Amino acid sequence: MAPTLESIATGELAPRPEHRDAARSGEGLPWLGEPPPIDPDRRYGLAELIDLAQRTNPGTRVAWERAREAAIAIGLVEGAYEPMLAASLMAGYERAVFPIPEVPPLIDSNSFSAETADLVPGLELTWLLYDFGRREAAESLAKSRAVFADAEFNLAHSEIAYAVTVAYHAKVTSIERVSIAEVSAAAAEKLEAAVRSLREHGLATDTQLLAAVRGRVQAQFEVETARAAVSTTGIDLLEAIGLAPDTRLEIEFANEELLPELAPRVETLVAEAIGRRQDLAASVAKYQATQAELRLARAGRNPTVTAGANVSIPLVGFDVDGMGWESVAEPWYGAWVGISVPLLDGEITDTRVRMALASVAAASAEIAVARDRAVREVWRAYNDLATALRQRSVIKSLLAASEANFESAMASFDEGLATFVEVDEARRGLADSRLVDQDSRAAIRIAAANLAMATGRLAPPTPRESPPAPPR
């Protein structure tokens, strides 16, 4: 059975179900949990590295928190249409002096004073009963934004998986290049030893010996260059995972060659990409959100019906000119229903409608752009993989011919039938063929990863648990 694109691109990584329905509370979004400790004595395969990156990379947490925020916002919209109950407590004191006509002996003063003290506890209930479409538009907007955030969340995981896959294959390529350089260096040392032996018997010149020494030193330099590339690609892999550059991480990879089978028609993969790509899902969700914004803006012209009730038991004390305090505590209560109709708002609503119409048009264009980009990326990745597979058979023949040529040249050189220049040229040709062979295998792996990403096959992670709640 031929391996799939996913097995070539991500090793044994099994397909993971797409996350579609986040819990509206924001607590049910998929989270892979806290990253496990790195075992320096363990070798990690690509599937394990992707899982580790999805737990470790800060981009995962950012996307998760944004999706969580959008999910919680749905409850915020729903709560705005529930009854609102508020308790209140007011206390006050007031003293006033009023003029009066002086009438001796009945009234000896031309003024009198009055004091009041109040303590008023109360409850007030308000309820938006109907708003002629605003609620439905607001809920649709919040849900569309949540779907958009979910798609961005899934896309972030896919991008992290792709980045780790590319970095992993780059490190594997650098490791394989070290092996190729070491084999070439060993061949250069063998050739130098043969030339030195011939020189001792007067069958080779000093120029040939110096050329052999130069070839051996050059080959050793290429080994060190390849080893340096291993360090560089290792740092790139750690960065893609989200680990510190000084983390000791060993990788595991198989040397056997895996060649995927391409779909007979690229149109099949294009249709698959249209249905699976998260950037397209995000574009559609954004378009739906802009439509909800338009409905919400238009609903701003509609009336609203509101009901309310209140009850309080004020405790009121009253004193006139020091004659003594009198108090009363009787309940006050009332209820009402009102309708509000917007008449003039300085064209604020009309402006919001025009802005929403522009957003709808832009979001619609973005869907077309995203779809065209997906089609182009699938065609390009399909063509790259098909080209790499076709080149592979030719490169195998090139490598076999180069190996036979070098072995024949060495045998002829040992018998004195070939010159040093011919043998050294054969050695370099073999080294170049091995590099081309390695590049072709790397090209297949990268092209398979590109096609898996282009078709949306790098699926989001499997939900496991929710991360700890952030500090308030």
Summary of the structure (lengths in Angstrom):
residues: 472
radius of gyration: 39.2
end to end distance: 53.3
largest distance: 153.9
contacts: 1439
relative contact order: 0.16
helix: 59%
strand: 15%
